[in-house]
């Protein structure tokens, strides 16, 4: 009820409809008419207010019977008062009845009715005094069509009156036309919209329930411009967004289908309200601190509030001109800066304006993260060359790149280690060098924006030469004058190229190079003066290394002996001959074992007589005996060696040769003679027979040399001068 009251106050309730039963507007006096009140829920059986000539007649539910002429209307709790309907009760003999109700556009049925219908001979209908039709039948009704405007209708009827004919005329009647639908009213929701918000227009009217055969269509207008898609079955029009320029007078039209009834609402003035921009802010994409050089920077300017057309502009501190300007109906706009560079860093802000003045955002500092450039690797050694044992510094540095930068170091693509540069710049890595560290080195710079690799830098680690070993190689079993001896010098370690120098008694003989490493040789054609100690040096620029000394003795026949030396030799030979004969006789008397070998002689293996090529080298232990050759008289010496041999006795093989005595004569002095003997670390010399390679021991005290074996067939050699 409260809702109905509110709608009534607002004038929004639909009108009630008053119906007559029978459905005519005029009756003869004394007849009864029933009034029926209907609203949009059809018949109203609850309490109904009945009115007569504008005054409240009574309140009662249901229907109301009347017999009195006048204007009647009704109202329910769900409707407003109906249009008044005139009901007439006449005392005339002839009356013109019009059908009821009549809505706009409906045809009307007219009935000419007399008190005694049986007496009527003919009926005639008139509109505004002009005859409409006469069908010649007294019971006929006619139908008239709109428009009716203010037309007046009446009828005449001829009837028998005693023995004559009489014409009766009805009172004029006006057609009571009810609205098919009320004049529409336009409403807006909200009635004063805010710029940028939606708005709904509604064309309010309705059809009575008795006119269900009709449908209404609607059309909305802004000034003289139709909105939407023209005519529509919906009484509402939704406008998604309105702007300040949409402020205007709006109206609507409604029309009934299958009818020409069209009604227009009064104009409705709508004022769209504008809200000033506020809360302007600037954002970036990517977010602050994550922008990488070369990427696009998007500046997003937004306003928390504001309506209508907004002009956005972007600015950088220190620059007079704006970076860009955009005008649009939105609360945010974007500006894209392509491929930002380091010089684009700075403080940025934006402004928004919708005719009330620009509103500025806060400043935003834009910084760039710069990917690291390919780094440069530098190797720093203590000296001009990288030598084994040195500590080399690997310095890696990228010329550009945002810190922190992690540097990774590689040797032949194998990681060595890493170093961090928290504030940018370069970083170092120290490496203690070994021979295996030669090769290509590189480094990587990584600041999480991509890994960059340097170019490879080669490093050659120089290894100092080790102490070389010297080896002497002669062509035959003994080193003799005229032989070409090979002096072979080789260092087991050392970076090439190696330069080998050869020495005799610390006097340089020459040198030889080994460009690829390894050893080198030096050939020497021997003379008598070449006996002595030999050594060599290995040098690769990192310090020369000297080998141990190797002794070499050279054998050869004496040239000519003259003067006192010849006399001494002759006397010495004679003494030796006598002594040798005595010794031989004593030897022959010694008992022998079977097989002809002296009992006191130790057995010999076949290896004892094998021929071997002598090799001289610097072996620390006395494993190879230093050779001195028989029948050698050093040039200018005073020592004479004499070999005593005897011929074969019978068929006894040479293998069973007996011992022989060899005398030597020390002519001027013992010290002078000793200077010509090979050096013996034990105070003695080991001497090899030239023919038999049989060793003997020279005793410095007895000056007697005892052979282990001798050849019988050469015994006559004792007689040689």
C-alpha positions as CSV (number, residue, x, y, z in Angstrom):
1,X,0.0,0.0,0.0
2,X,2.9,2.3,0.8
3,X,4.4,1.6,-2.6
4,X,1.1,2.3,-4.3
5,X,0.7,5.5,-2.4
6,X,4.2,6.5,-3.4
7,X,3.5,5.8,-7.1
8,X,0.3,7.7,-6.9
9,X,2.1,10.7,-5.4
10,X,4.7,10.5,-8.2
11,X,1.9,10.2,-10.8
12,X,3.3,6.9,-12.0
13,X,0.2,4.6,-11.4
14,X,-1.7,3.6,-14.5
15,X,-5.3,4.8,-14.9
16,X,-8.2,2.6,-14.1
17,X,-10.7,1.8,-16.8
18,X,-14.4,2.2,-16.3
19,X,-16.6,-0.2,-18.3
20,X,-20.4,-0.2,-18.8
21,X,-22.8,-3.1,-19.0
22,X,-24.6,-3.1,-21.4
23,X,-21.7,-1.4,-23.3
24,X,-23.6,1.7,-24.5
25,X,-23.3,5.3,-23.4
26,X,-27.1,6.3,-23.4
27,X,-30.2,4.6,-22.1
28,X,-33.9,5.2,-21.6
29,X,-34.9,6.5,-18.3
30,X,-35.8,3.7,-15.9
31,X,-33.2,1.3,-17.2
32,X,-30.3,0.2,-15.0
33,X,-26.6,0.2,-16.0
34,X,-23.8,-1.7,-14.2
35,X,-20.4,0.0,-13.7
36,X,-17.3,-2.1,-13.6
37,X,-13.8,-0.8,-12.6
38,X,-10.7,-2.4,-13.9
39,X,-6.9,-1.8,-13.5
40,X,-3.9,-3.6,-14.9
41,X,-5.0,-6.6,-12.9
42,X,-8.3,-6.7,-14.7
43,X,-11.4,-6.6,-12.4
44,X,-10.8,-5.0,-9.1
45,X,-12.8,-6.8,-6.4
46,X,-11.2,-5.0,-3.5
47,X,-12.3,-1.6,-2.3
48,X,-13.0,0.7,-5.2
49,X,-13.7,4.5,-5.1
50,X,-16.6,5.5,-7.3
51,X,-17.0,9.1,-8.4
52,X,-20.1,11.0,-9.9
53,X,-19.5,14.3,-11.6
54,X,-16.0,14.4,-9.9
55,X,-17.3,13.8,-6.5
56,X,-16.8,10.7,-4.4
57,X,-20.0,8.7,-4.6
58,X,-19.1,5.7,-2.4
59,X,-16.4,3.1,-1.7
60,X,-17.4,-0.5,-2.3
61,X,-15.8,-3.5,-3.9
62,X,-16.9,-5.1,-7.1
63,X,-19.5,-3.4,-9.3
64,X,-21.9,-0.5,-9.0
65,X,-25.4,-0.1,-10.5
66,X,-26.6,3.3,-11.6
67,X,-29.8,4.9,-13.0
68,X,-28.8,8.5,-12.9
69,X,-27.2,10.5,-15.7
70,X,-23.8,12.1,-15.2
71,X,-20.0,11.6,-15.5
72,X,-18.8,8.5,-13.7
73,X,-15.2,7.4,-12.8
74,X,-13.5,5.0,-10.5
75,X,-10.1,4.3,-8.8
76,X,-8.5,1.3,-7.2
77,X,-5.6,1.0,-4.8
78,X,-3.3,0.0,-7.7
79,X,-4.4,2.7,-10.1
80,X,-5.1,6.3,-10.6
81,X,-8.7,7.6,-11.3
82,X,-10.1,6.6,-14.7
83,X,-11.2,8.9,-17.4
84,X,-14.8,10.1,-16.8
85,X,-17.5,8.4,-18.8
86,X,-20.8,10.2,-19.5
87,X,-23.9,7.9,-19.0
88,X,-27.2,9.4,-20.1
89,X,-30.8,8.3,-19.1
90,X,-33.2,9.9,-21.6
91,X,-37.0,10.4,-21.7
92,X,-37.0,10.8,-25.5
93,X,-38.8,8.3,-27.8
94,X,-35.6,7.9,-30.0
95,X,-32.0,7.8,-28.8
96,X,-28.6,7.2,-30.5
97,X,-26.4,4.8,-28.7
98,X,-22.6,4.6,-29.2
99,X,-20.5,1.5,-28.2
100,X,-18.3,1.8,-25.1
101,X,-15.4,1.8,-24.5
102,X,-13.9,3.4,-27.6
103,X,-10.1,3.7,-27.7
104,X,-8.1,5.8,-30.0
105,X,-8.1,4.3,-33.4
106,X,-11.0,2.0,-32.7
107,X,-14.1,2.1,-34.9
108,X,-17.5,2.9,-33.2
109,X,-20.8,1.1,-33.5
110,X,-23.8,3.4,-33.6
111,X,-27.3,2.1,-32.8
112,X,-30.4,4.1,-33.4
113,X,-33.0,2.8,-30.8
114,X,-36.7,3.7,-30.3
115,X,-38.9,2.9,-27.4
116,X,-41.0,0.8,-29.7
117,X,-38.7,-0.8,-32.2
118,X,-41.6,-2.5,-33.9
119,X,-43.1,0.8,-35.0
120,X,-39.9,2.1,-36.8
121,X,-39.9,1.8,-40.5
122,X,-36.6,3.4,-41.5
123,X,-33.5,4.8,-39.7
124,X,-31.1,7.4,-40.9
125,X,-27.7,8.4,-39.4
126,X,-26.0,11.8,-39.6
127,X,-22.6,13.2,-38.8
128,X,-22.4,16.9,-38.2
129,X,-25.9,17.2,-39.8
130,X,-25.0,15.2,-42.9
131,X,-26.6,11.9,-43.7
132,X,-24.2,9.0,-43.4
133,X,-26.2,6.2,-44.8
134,X,-29.6,4.6,-44.9
135,X,-29.9,0.9,-45.5
136,X,-33.7,1.0,-45.5
137,X,-33.9,-1.4,-42.6
138,X,-35.2,-0.2,-39.3
139,X,-33.0,-2.6,-37.2
140,X,-29.7,-1.8,-38.8
141,X,-26.6,-0.5,-36.8
142,X,-23.7,1.3,-38.5
143,X,-20.0,1.5,-37.8
144,X,-18.1,4.6,-38.1
145,X,-14.3,5.0,-38.2
146,X,-11.9,7.6,-36.7
147,X,-10.9,10.2,-36.6
148,X,-13.8,11.5,-34.7
149,X,-12.4,14.8,-33.5
150,X,-15.4,16.8,-32.2
151,X,-17.9,15.3,-34.5
152,X,-21.6,15.2,-33.5
153,X,-23.9,12.3,-34.5
154,X,-27.6,11.8,-34.4
155,X,-30.2,9.7,-36.2
156,X,-33.8,9.8,-37.4
157,X,-36.5,7.2,-37.6
158,X,-39.8,7.1,-39.4
159,X,-42.7,5.3,-37.7
160,X,-46.4,4.8,-38.0
161,X,-48.4,7.3,-36.1
162,X,-52.1,6.3,-36.1
163,X,-52.9,6.4,-39.8
164,X,-50.0,8.5,-40.8
165,X,-46.2,8.5,-40.8
166,X,-44.1,10.4,-38.3
167,X,-40.3,11.1,-38.1
168,X,-38.5,11.0,-34.8
169,X,-35.1,12.6,-34.2
170,X,-32.5,11.7,-31.5
171,X,-30.5,14.1,-29.5
172,X,-26.9,14.6,-30.8
173,X,-24.2,12.4,-29.3
174,X,-20.4,12.9,-29.2
175,X,-18.2,9.9,-29.3
176,X,-16.3,9.4,-26.0
177,X,-12.8,8.2,-27.1
178,X,-10.5,7.0,-24.4
179,X,-6.7,7.1,-24.7
180,X,-5.2,3.9,-26.2
181,X,-2.2,4.7,-24.0
182,X,-1.3,7.8,-22.0
183,X,1.1,10.4,-23.4
184,X,4.6,9.0,-22.6
185,X,6.9,10.6,-20.2
186,X,10.7,10.4,-20.5
187,X,12.8,9.7,-17.4
188,X,16.6,9.3,-17.0
189,X,18.5,7.2,-14.5
190,X,20.4,8.8,-13.1
191,X,18.7,12.1,-13.8
192,X,21.9,14.1,-13.5
193,X,24.6,11.6,-14.7
194,X,28.3,12.0,-14.1
195,X,30.5,12.3,-17.1
196,X,31.9,9.0,-18.2
197,X,29.1,7.0,-16.4
198,X,26.2,5.1,-18.0
199,X,22.7,6.4,-18.3
200,X,19.3,4.8,-19.0
201,X,16.4,6.5,-20.7
202,X,12.8,5.2,-20.2
203,X,9.7,6.1,-22.1
204,X,6.9,5.5,-19.7
205,X,3.3,4.7,-20.8
206,X,1.0,1.7,-20.9
207,X,-1.8,-0.1,-22.7
208,X,-5.1,-0.9,-20.9
209,X,-5.7,-4.7,-20.4
210,X,-8.6,-4.6,-22.9
211,X,-6.2,-3.6,-25.7
212,X,-4.0,-6.6,-25.6
213,X,-4.3,-6.9,-29.3
214,X,-1.9,-3.9,-29.5
215,X,1.8,-3.5,-28.9
216,X,3.8,-0.4,-28.3
217,X,7.0,0.6,-29.9
218,X,9.4,3.3,-28.7
219,X,11.9,5.7,-30.1
220,X,14.3,8.1,-28.3
221,X,15.7,11.4,-29.4
222,X,18.4,13.8,-28.4
223,X,17.3,17.2,-29.7
224,X,16.3,16.2,-33.2
225,X,18.6,13.2,-33.5
226,X,17.3,9.7,-33.1
227,X,19.3,7.5,-30.7
228,X,20.0,3.9,-30.8
229,X,18.6,1.9,-33.7
230,X,15.3,3.8,-34.1
231,X,12.1,2.1,-33.2
232,X,12.3,-0.6,-30.6
233,X,9.9,-2.8,-28.6
234,X,11.7,-1.9,-25.4
235,X,10.6,1.2,-23.5
236,X,14.3,1.7,-22.3
237,X,17.5,2.8,-24.0
238,X,20.8,2.2,-22.3
239,X,23.7,4.6,-23.0
240,X,27.0,3.1,-21.8
241,X,28.8,6.4,-21.4
242,X,27.8,10.0,-21.4
243,X,30.1,13.0,-21.7
244,X,29.7,16.7,-21.0
245,X,28.8,17.3,-24.7
246,X,25.8,14.9,-24.2
247,X,24.1,17.5,-22.1
248,X,20.8,18.3,-24.0
249,X,17.0,18.0,-24.2
250,X,15.8,14.4,-24.6
251,X,12.4,13.1,-25.6
252,X,10.7,9.9,-26.8
253,X,7.8,8.7,-28.9
254,X,5.4,5.7,-28.5
255,X,3.2,4.2,-31.1
256,X,0.8,1.3,-31.2
257,X,1.3,-1.5,-33.7
258,X,-1.6,-2.0,-36.3
259,X,-2.6,1.5,-35.4
260,X,-1.6,5.0,-36.4
261,X,-1.7,6.3,-32.8
262,X,1.7,7.9,-32.0
263,X,2.4,10.1,-29.0
264,X,5.4,12.2,-28.0
265,X,6.7,12.9,-24.5
266,X,7.6,16.3,-23.3
267,X,11.2,17.2,-23.5
268,X,13.5,16.3,-20.6
269,X,16.7,18.4,-20.0
270,X,19.7,16.3,-18.9
271,X,22.9,17.9,-17.6
272,X,26.0,15.7,-17.6
273,X,28.3,16.6,-14.7
274,X,32.1,16.8,-15.1
275,X,34.6,15.7,-12.4
276,X,38.0,17.3,-12.4
277,X,41.1,15.0,-12.6
278,X,43.0,14.1,-9.5
279,X,45.4,11.6,-8.1
280,X,47.7,11.6,-11.2
281,X,50.5,9.0,-11.1
282,X,53.2,7.8,-13.4
283,X,54.2,4.1,-13.7
284,X,56.7,2.4,-15.9
285,X,56.8,-0.9,-17.8
286,X,59.1,-2.7,-17.1
287,X,59.0,-1.6,-13.4
288,X,61.6,0.8,-12.1
289,X,65.0,-0.8,-11.7
290,X,64.3,-3.6,-14.2
291,X,64.8,-1.7,-17.5
292,X,67.5,-3.1,-19.7
293,X,69.3,-1.0,-22.2
294,X,67.9,-1.5,-25.7
295,X,64.4,-2.4,-24.5
296,X,61.3,-0.3,-24.9
297,X,60.2,1.9,-22.0
298,X,56.4,2.4,-21.5
299,X,55.4,5.4,-19.4
300,X,51.8,5.0,-18.1
301,X,50.1,8.1,-16.8
302,X,46.9,7.5,-14.8
303,X,44.4,9.6,-12.9
304,X,42.4,8.3,-9.9
305,X,39.4,10.5,-10.7
306,X,38.3,12.7,-13.5
307,X,35.7,12.6,-16.3
308,X,35.4,13.7,-19.9
309,X,38.2,14.3,-22.3
310,X,41.6,14.3,-20.6
311,X,44.8,15.5,-22.1
312,X,47.9,13.6,-20.9
313,X,51.5,14.8,-21.4
314,X,54.9,13.3,-20.5
315,X,58.0,15.3,-19.4
316,X,61.6,14.7,-18.5
317,X,63.4,17.0,-16.0
318,X,65.7,19.4,-17.7
319,X,63.8,19.3,-21.1
320,X,61.6,22.1,-22.1
321,X,59.6,20.2,-24.7
322,X,57.2,17.5,-23.7
323,X,58.0,13.9,-24.7
324,X,54.4,13.4,-26.0
325,X,50.8,14.4,-25.7
326,X,47.6,12.4,-25.9
327,X,43.9,13.6,-25.6
328,X,41.3,10.9,-25.0
329,X,38.3,9.9,-23.0
330,X,40.1,7.7,-20.5
331,X,41.7,7.9,-17.1
332,X,45.1,6.5,-18.3
333,X,47.3,6.8,-21.4
334,X,50.7,5.3,-22.4
335,X,53.8,6.7,-24.1
336,X,56.4,4.2,-25.5
337,X,60.0,5.2,-25.8
338,X,61.7,2.7,-28.2
339,X,65.2,1.2,-27.6
340,X,66.2,3.3,-24.6
341,X,69.9,4.1,-24.2
342,X,72.0,5.1,-21.2
343,X,71.5,8.8,-22.0
344,X,67.7,8.3,-21.6
345,X,68.1,7.8,-17.8
346,X,66.7,10.6,-15.7
347,X,63.6,11.8,-13.7
348,X,60.3,11.7,-15.5
349,X,56.8,12.9,-14.7
350,X,53.4,13.3,-16.4
351,X,50.4,15.7,-16.3
352,X,46.6,15.2,-16.8
353,X,44.1,18.0,-17.7
354,X,40.4,18.0,-18.4
355,X,40.0,21.8,-18.8
356,X,40.4,22.6,-15.1
357,X,44.2,22.9,-15.3
358,X,47.0,20.3,-15.5
359,X,47.6,18.1,-12.5
360,X,51.2,16.7,-12.2
361,X,52.4,13.3,-11.0
362,X,55.4,12.7,-8.8
363,X,58.8,12.3,-10.3
364,X,60.0,8.8,-11.2
365,X,63.8,8.1,-11.6
366,X,64.5,5.9,-14.6
367,X,67.7,3.9,-14.4
368,X,69.0,1.4,-17.0
369,X,70.6,-2.0,-16.5
370,X,73.3,-2.3,-19.1
371,X,74.3,-5.8,-20.3
372,X,78.0,-6.5,-20.0
373,X,80.1,-6.1,-23.1
374,X,82.5,-8.9,-24.2
375,X,85.3,-8.6,-21.6
376,X,89.0,-8.2,-22.3
377,X,91.4,-10.8,-20.8
378,X,94.9,-9.7,-19.8
379,X,97.6,-12.0,-18.5
380,X,100.2,-10.4,-16.3
381,X,103.4,-12.4,-15.5
382,X,106.2,-11.2,-13.2
383,X,108.7,-11.2,-16.0
384,X,108.8,-10.8,-19.7
385,X,108.0,-14.5,-20.1
386,X,105.7,-16.8,-18.1
387,X,108.0,-19.3,-16.4
388,X,107.0,-22.4,-14.5
389,X,106.5,-21.5,-10.9
390,X,105.5,-18.0,-11.6
391,X,102.2,-16.6,-10.3
392,X,100.4,-15.1,-13.3
393,X,97.4,-12.7,-12.8
394,X,94.4,-13.2,-15.1
395,X,92.7,-9.8,-15.3
396,X,89.2,-9.8,-16.9
397,X,87.3,-6.6,-17.4
398,X,84.1,-5.6,-19.3
399,X,84.2,-1.9,-20.4
400,X,80.5,-1.5,-19.9
401,X,77.9,-3.3,-17.8
402,X,75.8,-2.7,-14.7
403,X,77.2,-4.2,-11.5
404,X,77.6,-6.6,-9.9
405,X,79.5,-8.5,-12.5
406,X,80.7,-12.1,-12.0
407,X,83.8,-13.1,-13.9
408,X,84.5,-16.7,-14.7
409,X,88.0,-17.8,-15.9
410,X,88.8,-20.7,-18.2
411,X,91.8,-22.7,-19.5
412,X,91.0,-24.5,-22.7
413,X,87.2,-24.0,-21.8
414,X,87.8,-25.8,-18.4
415,X,86.7,-23.5,-15.5
416,X,89.5,-22.4,-13.3
417,X,87.5,-20.2,-10.8
418,X,85.5,-17.0,-10.6
419,X,85.7,-13.6,-9.0
420,X,83.0,-11.0,-8.3
421,X,83.1,-7.3,-9.0
422,X,80.4,-5.8,-6.8
423,X,80.8,-2.3,-8.0
424,X,81.6,-3.1,-11.6
425,X,85.0,-2.8,-13.3
426,X,87.3,-5.8,-13.6
427,X,88.4,-8.7,-11.5
428,X,91.5,-10.9,-11.2
429,X,92.4,-14.5,-10.7
430,X,95.9,-15.7,-9.7
431,X,97.3,-18.9,-11.0
432,X,100.6,-20.6,-10.0
433,X,102.0,-21.9,-13.3
434,X,103.1,-25.4,-14.1
435,X,104.1,-26.8,-17.5
436,X,100.6,-28.0,-18.1
437,X,99.2,-24.5,-17.9
438,X,100.3,-23.6,-21.5
439,X,97.3,-23.1,-23.8
440,X,94.4,-20.7,-24.5
441,X,92.8,-18.7,-21.7
442,X,89.4,-16.9,-21.8
443,X,87.0,-15.3,-19.4
444,X,83.2,-14.6,-19.1
445,X,81.4,-11.6,-17.7
446,X,77.9,-12.2,-16.4
447,X,75.7,-9.5,-14.7
448,X,72.5,-11.6,-15.1
449,X,71.7,-9.8,-18.4
450,X,73.5,-12.3,-20.6
451,X,76.9,-14.0,-20.5
452,X,79.7,-12.5,-22.7
453,X,82.9,-14.4,-23.5
454,X,86.3,-12.8,-24.2
455,X,88.6,-13.7,-27.0
456,X,91.1,-16.4,-26.3
457,X,94.5,-15.3,-25.1
458,X,97.4,-17.9,-25.6
459,X,99.9,-18.5,-22.8
460,X,103.1,-20.4,-23.2
461,X,104.7,-21.5,-20.0
462,X,108.5,-21.7,-20.3
463,X,110.1,-24.5,-18.3
464,X,113.8,-24.0,-17.3
465,X,116.1,-26.5,-18.7
466,X,117.1,-29.3,-16.3
467,X,120.7,-30.5,-15.9
468,X,121.7,-32.2,-19.1
469,X,123.4,-35.6,-19.6
470,X,126.5,-35.8,-21.8
471,X,127.2,-39.0,-23.8
472,X,130.3,-39.6,-25.9
473,X,130.0,-42.0,-28.8
474,X,133.0,-43.3,-30.8
475,X,132.9,-45.4,-34.0
476,X,135.1,-48.3,-32.7
477,X,135.9,-50.1,-29.6
478,X,138.6,-47.6,-28.6
479,X,138.8,-43.8,-29.1
480,X,141.8,-43.2,-31.4
481,X,143.3,-40.3,-33.1
482,X,141.4,-39.5,-36.2
483,X,138.1,-40.8,-35.0
484,X,135.0,-38.6,-35.1
485,X,133.4,-38.7,-31.7
486,X,129.8,-37.6,-31.2
487,X,129.1,-35.6,-28.1
488,X,125.4,-36.0,-27.3
489,X,123.9,-33.5,-24.8
490,X,120.2,-33.8,-23.7
491,X,118.1,-32.1,-21.0
492,X,115.1,-34.2,-19.9
493,X,113.0,-31.0,-19.2
494,X,113.0,-27.5,-20.6
495,X,111.0,-25.4,-23.0
496,X,112.3,-25.2,-26.5
497,X,114.3,-23.9,-28.2
498,X,117.4,-25.2,-26.3
499,X,120.9,-24.2,-27.0
500,X,123.6,-26.7,-26.1
501,X,127.2,-25.7,-25.6
502,X,130.0,-28.2,-25.5
503,X,133.2,-27.9,-23.4
504,X,136.6,-29.6,-23.0
505,X,138.3,-28.8,-19.8
506,X,135.8,-25.8,-19.6
507,X,137.0,-24.5,-23.0
508,X,134.1,-24.1,-25.5
509,X,134.2,-26.4,-28.4
510,X,131.0,-25.2,-30.1
511,X,127.2,-25.3,-29.7
512,X,124.1,-26.8,-31.3
513,X,120.4,-25.8,-31.2
514,X,117.4,-28.0,-30.6
515,X,114.5,-25.8,-31.9
516,X,111.8,-28.4,-30.9
517,X,113.5,-29.5,-27.7
518,X,115.2,-32.8,-27.0
519,X,118.9,-33.2,-27.3
520,X,121.6,-32.0,-29.7
521,X,125.0,-33.4,-30.9
522,X,128.4,-32.0,-31.6
523,X,131.0,-34.0,-33.7
524,X,134.7,-33.8,-32.9
525,X,137.5,-35.2,-35.0
526,X,140.0,-36.5,-32.4
527,X,143.6,-35.6,-32.1
528,X,146.0,-36.6,-29.3
529,X,145.3,-33.4,-27.5
530,X,141.6,-34.2,-27.1
531,X,142.0,-36.4,-24.1
532,X,140.5,-34.9,-21.0
533,X,137.2,-34.0,-19.3
534,X,134.2,-33.0,-21.4
535,X,130.9,-31.3,-20.3
536,X,127.9,-29.5,-21.9
537,X,125.4,-26.8,-21.0
538,X,121.7,-26.5,-21.8
539,X,120.3,-23.0,-22.1
540,X,116.7,-21.9,-23.1
541,X,117.0,-18.4,-21.9
542,X,115.9,-19.3,-18.4
543,X,119.3,-20.1,-17.0
544,X,122.1,-22.4,-18.2
545,X,122.5,-25.8,-16.7
546,X,125.9,-27.7,-16.8
547,X,126.2,-31.5,-17.1
548,X,128.7,-33.6,-15.1
549,X,132.2,-34.0,-16.6
550,X,132.9,-37.1,-18.7
551,X,136.6,-38.2,-19.2
552,X,137.9,-39.3,-22.6
553,X,141.3,-41.0,-23.2
554,X,142.7,-41.3,-26.7
555,X,145.2,-44.1,-27.9
556,X,147.7,-43.9,-30.8
557,X,151.3,-44.9,-31.9
558,X,154.2,-42.6,-30.8
559,X,155.9,-40.7,-33.5
560,X,159.8,-40.4,-33.2
561,X,161.8,-40.7,-30.0
562,X,165.1,-38.9,-29.8
563,X,167.8,-38.0,-27.4
564,X,167.9,-39.3,-23.8
565,X,164.4,-40.7,-24.2
566,X,165.6,-43.2,-27.0
567,X,168.5,-44.3,-24.8
568,X,166.2,-44.8,-21.9
569,X,163.9,-46.8,-24.0
570,X,166.6,-49.1,-25.2
571,X,167.9,-49.8,-21.7
572,X,164.4,-50.3,-20.5
573,X,163.6,-52.8,-23.2
574,X,166.7,-54.7,-22.5
575,X,166.0,-54.9,-18.8
576,X,162.5,-55.9,-19.5
577,X,163.6,-58.6,-21.9
578,X,165.9,-60.2,-19.3
579,X,163.3,-60.0,-16.6
580,X,160.7,-61.4,-18.9
581,X,162.7,-64.5,-19.8
582,X,163.3,-65.3,-16.1
583,X,159.6,-64.8,-15.4
584,X,158.7,-67.0,-18.3
585,X,160.9,-69.8,-17.2
586,X,159.4,-69.7,-13.7
587,X,155.9,-69.6,-15.2
588,X,156.5,-72.7,-17.5
589,X,157.5,-74.8,-14.5
590,X,154.2,-74.2,-12.7
591,X,151.9,-77.2,-12.6
592,X,148.8,-77.0,-15.0
593,X,145.4,-78.6,-14.8
594,X,144.0,-80.7,-17.5
595,X,143.2,-78.6,-20.5
596,X,146.3,-76.5,-20.2
597,X,145.1,-73.7,-17.9
598,X,147.0,-72.7,-14.9
599,X,145.5,-74.0,-11.7
600,X,145.5,-70.6,-10.1
601,X,143.8,-68.8,-12.9
602,X,140.1,-68.2,-12.4
603,X,137.8,-69.3,-15.1
604,X,136.6,-66.8,-17.7
605,X,133.2,-66.6,-19.3
606,X,132.8,-66.0,-23.0
607,X,131.4,-62.6,-22.4
608,X,134.8,-61.5,-21.1
609,X,136.2,-61.6,-24.6
610,X,133.2,-59.9,-26.4
611,X,134.0,-56.8,-28.3
612,X,132.1,-53.7,-27.0
613,X,131.8,-50.2,-28.4
614,X,133.0,-47.8,-25.7
615,X,130.7,-45.1,-24.6
616,X,131.7,-42.4,-22.2
617,X,129.2,-40.6,-20.0
618,X,128.9,-39.0,-16.7
619,X,127.6,-41.9,-14.5
620,X,128.3,-41.2,-10.8
621,X,129.4,-44.8,-9.9
622,X,132.5,-46.5,-11.3
623,X,130.5,-49.0,-13.4
624,X,132.4,-48.6,-16.7
625,X,136.1,-48.7,-16.6
626,X,138.1,-45.9,-18.2
627,X,140.0,-47.3,-21.1
628,X,143.7,-46.8,-21.7
629,X,145.2,-48.5,-24.8
630,X,148.4,-50.5,-25.0
631,X,151.3,-49.4,-27.2
632,X,150.5,-45.8,-26.6
633,X,153.3,-43.4,-26.0
634,X,151.7,-39.9,-25.3
635,X,153.5,-37.4,-27.4
636,X,156.4,-36.0,-25.4
637,X,155.9,-38.5,-22.5
638,X,158.4,-40.4,-20.5
639,X,156.5,-43.6,-19.9
640,X,157.0,-46.6,-22.3
641,X,154.7,-49.6,-22.3
642,X,156.0,-52.9,-23.7
643,X,153.9,-55.9,-24.6
644,X,155.5,-59.4,-24.4
645,X,154.0,-62.2,-26.4
646,X,155.0,-65.7,-27.3
647,X,154.1,-67.9,-30.3
648,X,151.9,-70.9,-30.3
649,X,153.2,-74.1,-28.7
650,X,151.8,-76.9,-30.6
651,X,148.2,-76.9,-31.3
652,X,147.1,-75.3,-28.1
653,X,144.3,-72.8,-28.7
654,X,144.8,-69.2,-28.1
655,X,142.0,-69.2,-25.6
656,X,144.4,-71.1,-23.2
657,X,147.0,-68.4,-23.3
658,X,149.1,-68.0,-20.3
659,X,149.9,-64.9,-18.4
660,X,152.6,-62.5,-19.6
661,X,154.6,-59.8,-17.9
662,X,154.6,-56.3,-19.2
663,X,157.3,-53.9,-17.9
664,X,157.1,-50.2,-18.1
665,X,159.9,-47.9,-17.6
666,X,159.7,-44.7,-15.7
667,X,162.4,-42.6,-17.3
668,X,162.9,-39.1,-15.8
669,X,160.7,-39.1,-12.7
670,X,157.6,-40.8,-11.3
671,X,155.6,-37.6,-11.1
672,X,156.2,-36.7,-14.8
673,X,155.1,-40.2,-15.8
674,X,152.0,-40.1,-13.7
675,X,150.9,-37.0,-15.5
676,X,150.4,-39.0,-18.6
677,X,148.3,-41.7,-17.1
678,X,144.5,-41.8,-17.1
679,X,142.9,-40.5,-13.9
680,X,141.9,-43.2,-11.5
681,X,139.7,-42.2,-8.5
682,X,141.1,-45.2,-6.6
683,X,144.7,-44.3,-7.2
684,X,145.0,-47.0,-10.0
685,X,144.4,-47.2,-13.7
686,X,142.4,-49.8,-15.5
687,X,144.0,-50.7,-18.8
688,X,142.5,-52.6,-21.7
689,X,144.6,-54.6,-24.1
690,X,144.1,-53.2,-27.6
691,X,143.8,-56.7,-29.1
692,X,142.2,-58.7,-26.3
693,X,140.5,-56.0,-24.2
694,X,142.0,-57.8,-21.2
695,X,142.0,-55.7,-18.0
696,X,145.1,-55.4,-15.8
697,X,146.0,-53.5,-12.7
698,X,148.9,-51.1,-12.5
699,X,150.4,-51.0,-9.1
700,X,152.0,-47.7,-8.4
701,X,154.4,-49.2,-5.9
702,X,155.7,-52.2,-7.8
703,X,155.5,-50.6,-11.2
704,X,154.6,-54.1,-12.5
705,X,151.7,-54.8,-14.8
706,X,150.4,-58.4,-14.8
707,X,148.2,-59.5,-17.7
708,X,145.3,-61.9,-17.1
709,X,145.9,-63.5,-20.4
710,X,148.3,-63.4,-23.3
711,X,148.7,-64.9,-26.7
712,X,151.4,-67.5,-27.2
713,X,151.8,-66.9,-30.9
714,X,152.9,-63.4,-30.3
715,X,155.6,-64.2,-27.8
716,X,158.2,-63.0,-30.3
717,X,156.9,-59.5,-29.7
718,X,159.2,-59.3,-26.7
719,X,162.1,-59.0,-29.1
720,X,160.6,-56.0,-30.9
721,X,162.5,-52.8,-30.4
